[in-house]
Amino acid sequence: MSNPDALAYILGIILPLVATMIKQAAWPGMAKVALAWGLAIAAGIGTAYVSGQLTPGQALVDIAVVLGLSQTIYATFFERLEKEMGWRRE
């Protein structure tokens, strides 16, 4: 695994926590989806830029890694934790 890949994985693990802290219960579902996608796109492009490999192909790979991992982490950990601990604000 290269450093850009590792950075994409790390960001994919951290972004669900960031999104959970930013989102508001009153937001419509599409706003929450837009937040998740926006963070993933920004993190993916940022990862490609920082690694010096800012090409459309590498940016797309990094976006896919960040988005896929962040959604998996959110669905398996944060969403359950919100329900079990009563943190869900909806």
Contacts in CASP RR format, 6 or more apart in sequence:
PFRMAT RR
TARGET T0000
AUTHOR 0000-0000-0000
METHOD contacts of the structure
MODEL  1
MSNPDALAYILGIILPLVATMIKQAAWPGMAKVALAWGLAIAAGIGTAYV
SGQLTPGQALVDIAVVLGLSQTIYATFFERLEKEMGWRRE
1 9 0 8 1.000
2 51 0 8 1.000
3 51 0 8 1.000
4 47 0 8 1.000
4 48 0 8 1.000
4 50 0 8 1.000
4 51 0 8 1.000
4 53 0 8 1.000
4 58 0 8 1.000
4 62 0 8 1.000
5 65 0 8 1.000
7 47 0 8 1.000
7 50 0 8 1.000
7 51 0 8 1.000
8 43 0 8 1.000
8 44 0 8 1.000
8 47 0 8 1.000
8 61 0 8 1.000
8 62 0 8 1.000
8 65 0 8 1.000
8 66 0 8 1.000
8 69 0 8 1.000
9 65 0 8 1.000
9 69 0 8 1.000
11 43 0 8 1.000
11 44 0 8 1.000
11 47 0 8 1.000
11 66 0 8 1.000
11 70 0 8 1.000
12 40 0 8 1.000
12 43 0 8 1.000
12 65 0 8 1.000
12 66 0 8 1.000
12 68 0 8 1.000
12 69 0 8 1.000
12 70 0 8 1.000
12 73 0 8 1.000
13 69 0 8 1.000
13 70 0 8 1.000
13 73 0 8 1.000
15 36 0 8 1.000
15 39 0 8 1.000
15 40 0 8 1.000
15 43 0 8 1.000
15 66 0 8 1.000
15 70 0 8 1.000
16 70 0 8 1.000
16 71 0 8 1.000
16 73 0 8 1.000
16 74 0 8 1.000
16 77 0 8 1.000
16 78 0 8 1.000
17 78 0 8 1.000
18 39 0 8 1.000
19 32 0 8 1.000
19 35 0 8 1.000
19 36 0 8 1.000
19 39 0 8 1.000
19 70 0 8 1.000
19 74 0 8 1.000
20 74 0 8 1.000
20 78 0 8 1.000
20 82 0 8 1.000
22 35 0 8 1.000
23 31 0 8 1.000
23 32 0 8 1.000
23 35 0 8 1.000
24 89 0 8 1.000
25 88 0 8 1.000
25 89 0 8 1.000
25 90 0 8 1.000
27 35 0 8 1.000
36 67 0 8 1.000
36 70 0 8 1.000
36 71 0 8 1.000
36 74 0 8 1.000
37 67 0 8 1.000
39 70 0 8 1.000
40 63 0 8 1.000
40 66 0 8 1.000
40 67 0 8 1.000
40 68 0 8 1.000
40 70 0 8 1.000
41 63 0 8 1.000
41 67 0 8 1.000
43 62 0 8 1.000
43 63 0 8 1.000
43 66 0 8 1.000
44 59 0 8 1.000
44 62 0 8 1.000
44 63 0 8 1.000
44 65 0 8 1.000
44 66 0 8 1.000
45 54 0 8 1.000
45 59 0 8 1.000
45 62 0 8 1.000
45 63 0 8 1.000
46 62 0 8 1.000
47 62 0 8 1.000
47 66 0 8 1.000
48 54 0 8 1.000
48 55 0 8 1.000
48 58 0 8 1.000
48 59 0 8 1.000
48 62 0 8 1.000
51 58 0 8 1.000
81 87 0 8 1.000
82 88 0 8 1.000
END
